[in-house]
């Protein structure tokens, strides 16, 4: 089993949501690896990147996420959980 699959299982994240959001973060932050528990701003994020990620989330998932949600849900795992809740409400 790959390290990423172990990470997904240990965090209880739905893999498709996690993988899509992880890809968005990596592209916007221009990084190859992100620790799922690290905060967005710790990973090199800023308000401009947060807005870019919000736009990408809207395109990929069809839901709106506000840039200030990166403060209340700062890690990739936190944001995946928030997205899963929003997707279940749709």
Backbone as XML, in Angstrom:
<?xml version="1.0"?>
<chain id="A" units="angstrom">
  <residue number="1" name="UNK">
    <atom name="N" x="0.854" y="-1.179" z="0.000"/>
    <atom name="CA" x="0.000" y="0.000" z="0.000"/>
    <atom name="C" x="0.897" y="1.238" z="0.000"/>
  </residue>
  <residue number="2" name="UNK">
    <atom name="N" x="0.549" y="2.228" z="-0.815"/>
    <atom name="CA" x="1.387" y="3.413" z="-0.923"/>
    <atom name="C" x="1.285" y="4.283" z="0.316"/>
  </residue>
  <residue number="3" name="UNK">
    <atom name="N" x="2.286" y="5.149" z="0.472"/>
    <atom name="CA" x="2.305" y="6.075" z="1.605"/>
    <atom name="C" x="1.097" y="7.001" z="1.563"/>
  </residue>
  <residue number="4" name="UNK">
    <atom name="N" x="0.711" y="7.437" z="0.348"/>
    <atom name="CA" x="-0.446" y="8.332" z="0.227"/>
    <atom name="C" x="-1.727" y="7.624" z="0.663"/>
  </residue>
  <residue number="5" name="UNK">
    <atom name="N" x="-1.918" y="6.372" z="0.263"/>
    <atom name="CA" x="-3.109" y="5.630" z="0.670"/>
    <atom name="C" x="-3.156" y="5.457" z="2.178"/>
  </residue>
  <residue number="6" name="UNK">
    <atom name="N" x="-1.999" y="5.199" z="2.792"/>
    <atom name="CA" x="-1.950" y="5.087" z="4.249"/>
    <atom name="C" x="-2.331" y="6.411" z="4.883"/>
  </residue>
  <residue number="7" name="UNK">
    <atom name="N" x="-1.854" y="7.503" z="4.310"/>
    <atom name="CA" x="-2.174" y="8.830" z="4.825"/>
    <atom name="C" x="-3.666" y="9.087" z="4.705"/>
  </residue>
  <residue number="8" name="UNK">
    <atom name="N" x="-4.247" y="8.742" z="3.585"/>
    <atom name="CA" x="-5.683" y="8.950" z="3.386"/>
    <atom name="C" x="-6.491" y="8.158" z="4.400"/>
  </residue>
  <residue number="9" name="UNK">
    <atom name="N" x="-6.117" y="6.895" z="4.598"/>
    <atom name="CA" x="-6.850" y="6.063" z="5.546"/>
    <atom name="C" x="-6.701" y="6.583" z="6.964"/>
  </residue>
  <residue number="10" name="UNK">
    <atom name="N" x="-5.501" y="6.995" z="7.325"/>
    <atom name="CA" x="-5.278" y="7.450" z="8.695"/>
    <atom name="C" x="-6.032" y="8.735" z="8.989"/>
  </residue>
  <residue number="11" name="UNK">
    <atom name="N" x="-6.349" y="9.502" z="7.961"/>
    <atom name="CA" x="-7.088" y="10.748" z="8.164"/>
    <atom name="C" x="-8.570" y="10.590" z="7.865"/>
  </residue>
  <residue number="12" name="UNK">
    <atom name="N" x="-8.984" y="9.439" z="7.408"/>
    <atom name="CA" x="-10.386" y="9.195" z="7.132"/>
    <atom name="C" x="-10.935" y="10.039" z="5.996"/>
  </residue>
  <residue number="13" name="UNK">
    <atom name="N" x="-10.072" y="10.474" z="5.092"/>
    <atom name="CA" x="-10.500" y="11.329" z="3.992"/>
    <atom name="C" x="-10.967" y="10.478" z="2.815"/>
  </residue>
  <residue number="14" name="UNK">
    <atom name="N" x="-12.018" y="10.935" z="2.188"/>
    <atom name="CA" x="-12.465" y="10.302" z="0.953"/>
    <atom name="C" x="-11.406" y="10.587" z="-0.098"/>
  </residue>
  <residue number="15" name="UNK">
    <atom name="N" x="-10.877" y="9.539" z="-0.703"/>
    <atom name="CA" x="-9.700" y="9.702" z="-1.554"/>
    <atom name="C" x="-9.918" y="10.651" z="-2.723"/>
  </residue>
  <residue number="16" name="UNK">
    <atom name="N" x="-11.059" y="10.611" z="-3.402"/>
    <atom name="CA" x="-11.225" y="11.469" z="-4.573"/>
    <atom name="C" x="-11.234" y="12.944" z="-4.183"/>
  </residue>
  <residue number="17" name="UNK">
    <atom name="N" x="-11.887" y="13.299" z="-3.105"/>
    <atom name="CA" x="-11.898" y="14.684" z="-2.644"/>
    <atom name="C" x="-10.499" y="15.075" z="-2.205"/>
  </residue>
  <residue number="18" name="UNK">
    <atom name="N" x="-9.872" y="14.222" z="-1.425"/>
    <atom name="CA" x="-8.517" y="14.495" z="-0.940"/>
    <atom name="C" x="-7.560" y="14.668" z="-2.107"/>
  </residue>
  <residue number="19" name="UNK">
    <atom name="N" x="-7.568" y="13.737" z="-3.043"/>
    <atom name="CA" x="-6.627" y="13.777" z="-4.160"/>
    <atom name="C" x="-6.824" y="15.013" z="-5.024"/>
  </residue>
  <residue number="20" name="UNK">
    <atom name="N" x="-8.071" y="15.373" z="-5.282"/>
    <atom name="CA" x="-8.340" y="16.562" z="-6.096"/>
    <atom name="C" x="-7.889" y="17.831" z="-5.383"/>
  </residue>
  <residue number="21" name="UNK">
    <atom name="N" x="-8.197" y="17.930" z="-4.095"/>
    <atom name="CA" x="-7.805" y="19.117" z="-3.342"/>
    <atom name="C" x="-6.289" y="19.174" z="-3.163"/>
  </residue>
  <residue number="22" name="UNK">
    <atom name="N" x="-5.680" y="18.032" z="-2.933"/>
    <atom name="CA" x="-4.222" y="17.990" z="-2.806"/>
    <atom name="C" x="-3.563" y="18.469" z="-4.096"/>
  </residue>
  <residue number="23" name="UNK">
    <atom name="N" x="-4.082" y="18.043" z="-5.230"/>
    <atom name="CA" x="-3.540" y="18.465" z="-6.527"/>
    <atom name="C" x="-3.672" y="19.978" z="-6.696"/>
  </residue>
  <residue number="24" name="UNK">
    <atom name="N" x="-4.806" y="20.526" z="-6.300"/>
    <atom name="CA" x="-5.017" y="21.975" z="-6.376"/>
    <atom name="C" x="-3.980" y="22.700" z="-5.518"/>
  </residue>
  <residue number="25" name="UNK">
    <atom name="N" x="-3.832" y="22.254" z="-4.263"/>
    <atom name="CA" x="-2.861" y="22.895" z="-3.352"/>
    <atom name="C" x="-1.461" y="22.840" z="-3.952"/>
  </residue>
  <residue number="26" name="UNK">
    <atom name="N" x="-1.064" y="21.674" z="-4.456"/>
    <atom name="CA" x="0.280" y="21.514" z="-4.998"/>
    <atom name="C" x="0.505" y="22.453" z="-6.184"/>
  </residue>
  <residue number="27" name="UNK">
    <atom name="N" x="-0.486" y="22.538" z="-7.069"/>
    <atom name="CA" x="-0.353" y="23.403" z="-8.242"/>
    <atom name="C" x="-0.275" y="24.869" z="-7.848"/>
  </residue>
  <residue number="28" name="UNK">
    <atom name="N" x="-1.159" y="25.304" z="-6.974"/>
    <atom name="CA" x="-1.182" y="26.712" z="-6.581"/>
    <atom name="C" x="0.058" y="27.082" z="-5.774"/>
  </residue>
  <residue number="29" name="UNK">
    <atom name="N" x="0.466" y="26.212" z="-4.863"/>
    <atom name="CA" x="1.628" y="26.498" z="-4.011"/>
    <atom name="C" x="2.967" y="26.154" z="-4.677"/>
  </residue>
  <residue number="30" name="UNK">
    <atom name="N" x="2.906" y="25.548" z="-5.856"/>
    <atom name="CA" x="4.110" y="25.135" z="-6.590"/>
    <atom name="C" x="5.019" y="24.244" z="-5.736"/>
  </residue>
  <residue number="31" name="UNK">
    <atom name="N" x="4.406" y="23.205" z="-5.158"/>
    <atom name="CA" x="5.157" y="22.249" z="-4.356"/>
    <atom name="C" x="4.851" y="20.842" z="-4.840"/>
  </residue>
  <residue number="32" name="UNK">
    <atom name="N" x="5.749" y="19.909" z="-4.557"/>
    <atom name="CA" x="5.557" y="18.523" z="-4.992"/>
    <atom name="C" x="4.932" y="17.651" z="-3.923"/>
  </residue>
  <residue number="33" name="UNK">
    <atom name="N" x="5.114" y="18.024" z="-2.649"/>
    <atom name="CA" x="4.590" y="17.212" z="-1.550"/>
    <atom name="C" x="4.010" y="18.137" z="-0.497"/>
  </residue>
  <residue number="34" name="UNK">
    <atom name="N" x="2.878" y="17.727" z="0.052"/>
    <atom name="CA" x="2.295" y="18.483" z="1.165"/>
    <atom name="C" x="1.933" y="17.519" z="2.277"/>
  </residue>
  <residue number="35" name="UNK">
    <atom name="N" x="2.307" y="17.873" z="3.461"/>
    <atom name="CA" x="1.938" y="17.094" z="4.651"/>
    <atom name="C" x="0.465" y="17.420" z="4.935"/>
  </residue>
  <residue number="36" name="UNK">
    <atom name="N" x="-0.427" y="16.424" z="4.960"/>
    <atom name="CA" x="-1.867" y="16.693" z="5.107"/>
    <atom name="C" x="-2.262" y="17.490" z="6.354"/>
  </residue>
  <residue number="37" name="UNK">
    <atom name="N" x="-1.442" y="17.411" z="7.407"/>
    <atom name="CA" x="-1.807" y="18.099" z="8.646"/>
    <atom name="C" x="-1.232" y="19.500" z="8.753"/>
  </residue>
  <residue number="38" name="UNK">
    <atom name="N" x="-0.324" y="19.855" z="7.856"/>
    <atom name="CA" x="0.321" y="21.167" z="7.954"/>
    <atom name="C" x="-0.653" y="22.257" z="7.528"/>
  </residue>
  <residue number="39" name="UNK">
    <atom name="N" x="-0.555" y="23.383" z="8.177"/>
    <atom name="CA" x="-1.433" y="24.499" z="7.857"/>
    <atom name="C" x="-1.127" y="25.092" z="6.496"/>
  </residue>
  <residue number="40" name="UNK">
    <atom name="N" x="-2.153" y="25.634" z="5.879"/>
    <atom name="CA" x="-2.038" y="26.239" z="4.563"/>
    <atom name="C" x="-0.961" y="27.329" z="4.542"/>
  </residue>
  <residue number="41" name="UNK">
    <atom name="N" x="-0.989" y="28.202" z="5.528"/>
    <atom name="CA" x="-0.030" y="29.298" z="5.568"/>
    <atom name="C" x="1.377" y="28.797" z="5.899"/>
  </residue>
  <residue number="42" name="UNK">
    <atom name="N" x="1.472" y="27.742" z="6.701"/>
    <atom name="CA" x="2.769" y="27.126" z="6.992"/>
    <atom name="C" x="3.374" y="26.493" z="5.738"/>
  </residue>
  <residue number="43" name="UNK">
    <atom name="N" x="2.516" y="26.045" z="4.837"/>
    <atom name="CA" x="2.970" y="25.396" z="3.607"/>
    <atom name="C" x="3.371" y="26.409" z="2.537"/>
  </residue>
  <residue number="44" name="UNK">
    <atom name="N" x="3.306" y="27.690" z="2.875"/>
    <atom name="CA" x="3.688" y="28.729" z="1.922"/>
    <atom name="C" x="2.515" y="29.484" z="1.339"/>
  </residue>
  <residue number="45" name="UNK">
    <atom name="N" x="1.324" y="29.216" z="1.842"/>
    <atom name="CA" x="0.137" y="29.884" z="1.344"/>
    <atom name="C" x="0.044" y="31.331" z="1.792"/>
  </residue>
  <residue number="46" name="UNK">
    <atom name="N" x="-0.734" y="32.102" z="1.065"/>
    <atom name="CA" x="-1.028" y="33.484" z="1.425"/>
    <atom name="C" x="-2.439" y="33.806" z="0.933"/>
  </residue>
  <residue number="47" name="UNK">
    <atom name="N" x="-2.884" y="35.024" z="1.124"/>
    <atom name="CA" x="-4.265" y="35.360" z="0.779"/>
    <atom name="C" x="-4.533" y="35.248" z="-0.725"/>
  </residue>
  <residue number="48" name="UNK">
    <atom name="N" x="-3.556" y="35.569" z="-1.542"/>
    <atom name="CA" x="-3.728" y="35.456" z="-3.001"/>
    <atom name="C" x="-3.875" y="33.983" z="-3.390"/>
  </residue>
  <residue number="49" name="UNK">
    <atom name="N" x="-3.012" y="33.128" z="-2.830"/>
    <atom name="CA" x="-3.109" y="31.697" z="-3.108"/>
    <atom name="C" x="-4.430" y="31.132" z="-2.595"/>
  </residue>
  <residue number="50" name="UNK">
    <atom name="N" x="-4.887" y="31.617" z="-1.460"/>
    <atom name="CA" x="-6.167" y="31.147" z="-0.922"/>
    <atom name="C" x="-7.291" y="31.458" z="-1.907"/>
  </residue>
  <residue number="51" name="UNK">
    <atom name="N" x="-7.279" y="32.660" z="-2.473"/>
    <atom name="CA" x="-8.307" y="33.019" z="-3.457"/>
    <atom name="C" x="-8.212" y="32.143" z="-4.702"/>
  </residue>
  <residue number="52" name="UNK">
    <atom name="N" x="-6.979" y="31.858" z="-5.151"/>
    <atom name="CA" x="-6.805" y="30.984" z="-6.316"/>
    <atom name="C" x="-7.349" y="29.584" z="-6.033"/>
  </residue>
  <residue number="53" name="UNK">
    <atom name="N" x="-7.107" y="29.086" z="-4.834"/>
    <atom name="CA" x="-7.609" y="27.764" z="-4.470"/>
    <atom name="C" x="-9.129" y="27.781" z="-4.397"/>
  </residue>
  <residue number="54" name="UNK">
    <atom name="N" x="-9.700" y="28.849" z="-3.883"/>
    <atom name="CA" x="-11.165" y="28.963" z="-3.822"/>
    <atom name="C" x="-11.776" y="28.910" z="-5.221"/>
  </residue>
  <residue number="55" name="UNK">
    <atom name="N" x="-11.140" y="29.588" z="-6.165"/>
    <atom name="CA" x="-11.616" y="29.576" z="-7.552"/>
    <atom name="C" x="-11.509" y="28.170" z="-8.130"/>
  </residue>
  <residue number="56" name="UNK">
    <atom name="N" x="-10.400" y="27.492" z="-7.871"/>
    <atom name="CA" x="-10.210" y="26.125" z="-8.379"/>
    <atom name="C" x="-11.216" y="25.167" z="-7.753"/>
  </residue>
  <residue number="57" name="UNK">
    <atom name="N" x="-11.501" y="25.334" z="-6.462"/>
    <atom name="CA" x="-12.494" y="24.482" z="-5.788"/>
    <atom name="C" x="-13.858" y="24.676" z="-6.429"/>
  </residue>
  <residue number="58" name="UNK">
    <atom name="N" x="-14.202" y="25.909" z="-6.747"/>
    <atom name="CA" x="-15.493" y="26.195" z="-7.395"/>
    <atom name="C" x="-15.563" y="25.492" z="-8.749"/>
  </residue>
  <residue number="59" name="UNK">
    <atom name="N" x="-14.458" y="25.536" z="-9.510"/>
    <atom name="CA" x="-14.426" y="24.893" z="-10.830"/>
    <atom name="C" x="-14.506" y="23.376" z="-10.726"/>
  </residue>
  <residue number="60" name="UNK">
    <atom name="N" x="-13.756" y="22.792" z="-9.799"/>
    <atom name="CA" x="-13.654" y="21.328" z="-9.694"/>
    <atom name="C" x="-14.858" y="20.718" z="-8.992"/>
  </residue>
  <residue number="61" name="UNK">
    <atom name="N" x="-15.281" y="21.327" z="-7.872"/>
    <atom name="CA" x="-16.332" y="20.737" z="-7.045"/>
    <atom name="C" x="-17.691" y="21.410" z="-7.198"/>
  </residue>
  <residue number="62" name="UNK">
    <atom name="N" x="-17.710" y="22.616" z="-7.761"/>
    <atom name="CA" x="-18.967" y="23.331" z="-7.928"/>
    <atom name="C" x="-19.513" y="23.923" z="-6.638"/>
  </residue>
  <residue number="63" name="UNK">
    <atom name="N" x="-18.655" y="24.123" z="-5.662"/>
    <atom name="CA" x="-19.091" y="24.719" z="-4.399"/>
    <atom name="C" x="-18.203" y="25.905" z="-4.059"/>
  </residue>
  <residue number="64" name="UNK">
    <atom name="N" x="-18.748" y="26.799" z="-3.264"/>
    <atom name="CA" x="-18.026" y="28.007" z="-2.892"/>
    <atom name="C" x="-17.348" y="27.838" z="-1.541"/>
  </residue>
  <residue number="65" name="UNK">
    <atom name="N" x="-16.089" y="28.177" z="-1.517"/>
    <atom name="CA" x="-15.312" y="28.221" z="-0.285"/>
    <atom name="C" x="-14.745" y="29.628" z="-0.217"/>
  </residue>
  <residue number="66" name="UNK">
    <atom name="N" x="-14.854" y="30.254" z="0.934"/>
    <atom name="CA" x="-14.328" y="31.610" z="1.107"/>
    <atom name="C" x="-12.886" y="31.540" z="1.599"/>
  </residue>
  <residue number="67" name="UNK">
    <atom name="N" x="-12.106" y="32.536" z="1.204"/>
    <atom name="CA" x="-10.690" y="32.565" z="1.562"/>
    <atom name="C" x="-10.473" y="32.554" z="3.073"/>
  </residue>
  <residue number="68" name="UNK">
    <atom name="N" x="-11.391" y="33.143" z="3.832"/>
    <atom name="CA" x="-11.203" y="33.169" z="5.293"/>
    <atom name="C" x="-11.382" y="31.790" z="5.929"/>
  </residue>
  <residue number="69" name="UNK">
    <atom name="N" x="-11.897" y="30.824" z="5.178"/>
    <atom name="CA" x="-12.036" y="29.465" z="5.704"/>
    <atom name="C" x="-10.681" y="28.780" z="5.875"/>
  </residue>
  <residue number="70" name="UNK">
    <atom name="N" x="-9.641" y="29.336" z="5.275"/>
    <atom name="CA" x="-8.307" y="28.782" z="5.461"/>
    <atom name="C" x="-7.784" y="29.079" z="6.859"/>
  </residue>
  <residue number="71" name="UNK">
    <atom name="N" x="-8.384" y="30.039" z="7.528"/>
    <atom name="CA" x="-7.996" y="30.320" z="8.910"/>
    <atom name="C" x="-8.697" y="29.362" z="9.867"/>
  </residue>
  <residue number="72" name="UNK">
    <atom name="N" x="-9.971" y="29.048" z="9.594"/>
    <atom name="CA" x="-10.709" y="28.137" z="10.472"/>
    <atom name="C" x="-10.462" y="26.671" z="10.136"/>
  </residue>
  <residue number="73" name="UNK">
    <atom name="N" x="-10.069" y="26.385" z="8.905"/>
    <atom name="CA" x="-9.750" y="25.020" z="8.464"/>
    <atom name="C" x="-8.399" y="25.071" z="7.760"/>
  </residue>
  <residue number="74" name="UNK">
    <atom name="N" x="-7.329" y="25.230" z="8.531"/>
    <atom name="CA" x="-6.041" y="25.548" z="7.917"/>
    <atom name="C" x="-5.308" y="24.417" z="7.204"/>
  </residue>
  <residue number="75" name="UNK">
    <atom name="N" x="-5.564" y="23.173" z="7.550"/>
    <atom name="CA" x="-4.805" y="22.093" z="6.913"/>
    <atom name="C" x="-5.595" y="21.473" z="5.769"/>
  </residue>
  <residue number="76" name="UNK">
    <atom name="N" x="-4.885" y="20.709" z="4.963"/>
    <atom name="CA" x="-5.519" y="20.000" z="3.851"/>
    <atom name="C" x="-6.606" y="19.065" z="4.372"/>
  </residue>
  <residue number="77" name="UNK">
    <atom name="N" x="-6.316" y="18.343" z="5.434"/>
    <atom name="CA" x="-7.284" y="17.414" z="6.022"/>
    <atom name="C" x="-8.518" y="18.171" z="6.516"/>
  </residue>
  <residue number="78" name="UNK">
    <atom name="N" x="-8.303" y="19.318" z="7.169"/>
    <atom name="CA" x="-9.427" y="20.124" z="7.659"/>
    <atom name="C" x="-10.318" y="20.577" z="6.509"/>
  </residue>
  <residue number="79" name="UNK">
    <atom name="N" x="-9.693" y="21.053" z="5.445"/>
    <atom name="CA" x="-10.468" y="21.555" z="4.314"/>
    <atom name="C" x="-11.188" y="20.422" z="3.580"/>
  </residue>
  <residue number="80" name="UNK">
    <atom name="N" x="-10.573" y="19.250" z="3.509"/>
    <atom name="CA" x="-11.239" y="18.093" z="2.895"/>
    <atom name="C" x="-12.522" y="17.773" z="3.666"/>
  </residue>
  <residue number="81" name="UNK">
    <atom name="N" x="-12.432" y="17.768" z="4.988"/>
    <atom name="CA" x="-13.624" y="17.481" z="5.805"/>
    <atom name="C" x="-14.708" y="18.530" z="5.573"/>
  </residue>
  <residue number="82" name="UNK">
    <atom name="N" x="-14.310" y="19.782" z="5.483"/>
    <atom name="CA" x="-15.275" y="20.857" z="5.224"/>
    <atom name="C" x="-15.915" y="20.681" z="3.848"/>
  </residue>
  <residue number="83" name="UNK">
    <atom name="N" x="-15.115" y="20.331" z="2.850"/>
    <atom name="CA" x="-15.650" y="20.110" z="1.509"/>
    <atom name="C" x="-16.618" y="18.935" z="1.477"/>
  </residue>
  <residue number="84" name="UNK">
    <atom name="N" x="-16.267" y="17.866" z="2.169"/>
    <atom name="CA" x="-17.157" y="16.703" z="2.205"/>
    <atom name="C" x="-18.502" y="17.073" z="2.800"/>
  </residue>
  <residue number="85" name="UNK">
    <atom name="N" x="-18.505" y="17.900" z="3.839"/>
    <atom name="CA" x="-19.770" y="18.354" z="4.437"/>
    <atom name="C" x="-20.561" y="19.202" z="3.442"/>
  </residue>
  <residue number="86" name="UNK">
    <atom name="N" x="-19.882" y="20.119" z="2.767"/>
    <atom name="CA" x="-20.571" y="20.969" z="1.806"/>
    <atom name="C" x="-21.106" y="20.145" z="0.627"/>
  </residue>
  <residue number="87" name="UNK">
    <atom name="N" x="-20.333" y="19.158" z="0.190"/>
    <atom name="CA" x="-20.772" y="18.310" z="-0.917"/>
    <atom name="C" x="-21.972" y="17.457" z="-0.532"/>
  </residue>
  <residue number="88" name="UNK">
    <atom name="N" x="-22.049" y="17.053" z="0.720"/>
    <atom name="CA" x="-23.186" y="16.237" z="1.165"/>
    <atom name="C" x="-24.460" y="17.073" z="1.279"/>
  </residue>
  <residue number="89" name="UNK">
    <atom name="N" x="-24.311" y="18.396" z="1.413"/>
    <atom name="CA" x="-25.460" y="19.284" z="1.484"/>
    <atom name="C" x="-26.017" y="19.640" z="0.118"/>
  </residue>
  <residue number="90" name="UNK">
    <atom name="N" x="-25.236" y="19.395" z="-0.942"/>
    <atom name="CA" x="-25.641" y="19.771" z="-2.289"/>
    <atom name="C" x="-26.687" y="18.836" z="-2.829"/>
  </residue>
</chain>
